[in-house]
Amino acid sequence: MITIKSKKEIEYMKDACKVVAHVYDELEKVIKPGMTTWEIDKIAEQIMIKYGAIPAEKGYSSGIAGVPDYPAATCVSVNDEVIHGVPSKTKIIKEGDLVSVDTVALKNGFNGDAARTFIVGETSKDAKRLVDITKQAFYEGIKFAKPGYRIGDISHAIGEYVKSQGYSVVREFQGHGIGREMHEDPGIPNYGKAGKGPRIEPGMTLAIEPMVIQGKPNILELDDGWTIVTEDGSLSAHYENTILITEKEPEILTIL
């Protein structure tokens, strides 16, 4: 069921989303070669706690038998790791790496969710282009995040834009509604047919998140039960914001 948020609930959503925005504002300043992904995770967790939020990903259950609950405050995925990379004290960030961080902050019973791919130091033109296209795909999608359109219009816009740039979208994972729960209806794929899916209405809060691969769209899950990587070892990038549907243009809640 898709939830339409009340004015009070929207204020709570904005508070949670602002915490996430602060996380990325700080990480952009400090991520550098030589850091471990575990250090990145700890910085993000400390910022969430500082602003009165709980890292919602920590202890999250996949619901799959034999897979342990998620052990960290964030997902930190490097290069060919698409999403859900588990932070590690032994994984060291190098010059030129693409580091994707996905963060969900829970505050006053509501969740804010966003992801960014950071370029560490100097990298290739192709890698920079991938990051730029992934971010732009989000903005292409939210052109249709307003009343009068359907969820499929967002999905279609993202998928067609990425395809036009010669890249692939991940098909097995998608964006989603968000609010009291981290993942709510509707699901929002990064591909699909225009004019399909639920109608978009004011008061919806949605997490739109293009996940883009430089090569073929095929992915694999590592033995930890969480980390998703590209099958061909190609680079990937991730860009996500929580948005509020208004009577007119969508409001991006996870940007300061």
ZIWO-V169037 format. One line per field, one symbol per residue. ss: DSSP state (H for helix, E for strand, - for the rest). phi: phi as a letter, one per 30 degrees, with the letter a starting at -180 (. if undefined). burial: I if it has 9 or more other C-alpha atoms within 8 Angstrom, else O. Layout:
ss->???
phi->???
burial->???
This chain:
ss->-E----HHHHHHHHHHHHHHHHHHHHHHHH-----EHHHHHHHHHHHHHH---EE------------------EEEEE--EEE--E-----E-----EEEEEEEEEE--EEEEEEEEEE-----HHHHHHHHHHHHHHHHHHHH-----EHHHHHHHHHHHHHH---EE-----EEE------EEEEE----------E-----EEEEEEEEE-----EEE------EEE-----EEEEEEEEE------EE----
phi->.dccddedddddedddddddddeddddedcdaejdcdddedddddddedeciccddddidcdiceicdedcbdbcbcchdddaiddebdcccdcejdcccccbbccbhibccbabbccccicbddddddeddddddeedddddcdaejcbedddedddddddddcicbcdcdbadadaldcdcbdcdbdcakcdicidddbejdbbccbdcccdcdddbbcdddibdcbddciddbbbbbbdbcdcdbddcdccbd
burial->OOOIIOOOIIOIIIIIIIIIIIIIOOIOOOIIIOIIIIIIIIIIIOIIIOOOIIIIIIIIOOOOOOIOIIIIIIIIIIIIIIIIIIIOIOIIIIIIIIIIIIIIIIIOOIIIIIIIIIIIIOIOOOIIOIIOIIIOIIOIIIOIIIIOIIIIIIIIIIIIIIIOOOIIIIIOOIIIIIIOOIOIIIIIIIIIIIIIOOIIIIIIIIIIIIIIIIIIIOIOIIOOOIIIIIIOOIIIIIIIIIIIIIOOOIOIIIOO
